[in-house]
Amino acid sequence: IINNGEKTIIAETVIIATGATAKWLGLPSEQHLRQIGGGVSACAVCDGFFFKGQNVALVGGGDSACEEASYLAKLCPKVYMIVRKDHLRASKAMQNRIKNTFNIEVLFEHETIEVLGKEKVEGVRVKTIITKEERTLDVTGFFVAIGHHPNTDIFKGWLELDEVGYIKLPIPGTSKTNVEGIFASGDAADKVYRQAITAAGTGCMAALDAERYLAAKEAH
């Protein structure tokens, strides 16, 4: 139905698969190299293997950042963690893992100024928060692990969301939301795994749940 330029779609069931968007630093150099596939990534598990045997840098200090740094440390001779604060926000267990990994160097109270290179990452320029002293890290990969934002703003006021914005699934093991006939899949409802393969799996679950919902309606 089209009314005053607005399009309304009427359906008996809806599957939400709007995903989540990685948060970035917003640096022009970061965005340029990200867009051309020049060595900037928001997923170490996805892209880390391409940097095997190379030095890399990672921004972030939470559990996800520590997990990604630990993964990269198995592939790379040197991993720099760039952390704005004077401590890691991660759990004690994660902090200990980072502390006990010999090839991870944490740069506390540092921020990224620029990702160097025109076609690919050739280094990262950082500075200390307090003294403003600058240095260049000799790396060929740059990972950003400062969180994701679920693409669910459109559902506010309609569906039950958590404090960050991920869709809540009241019944574990299903894709059912708090509204009958509406199902959620992928990263819009998953803040733990955020992988293509898990998203595809929950997409299959949502399709089956929707099919069964329609079949039950027809039976009545």
Buried (B, 14 or more C-beta within 10 A) or exposed (E): EEEEEEEEEEEEBBBBBBBBEBBBBEBEBBBBBBEEEBBBBBBBBEBBEEBEEBBBBBBBBBBBBBBBBBBBBEBBEBBBBBBBEEEBBBEEEBBEBBEEBEBBBBBBBBBBBBBBBEEBBBBBBBBBEEEEEEEEBEBBBBBBBBBBEBBBEEBEEEBEBEEEBBBEBEEEEBBBBBEEBBBBBBBBBBBEEBBEEBBEBBBEBBBEBBEEBEEEEEEE
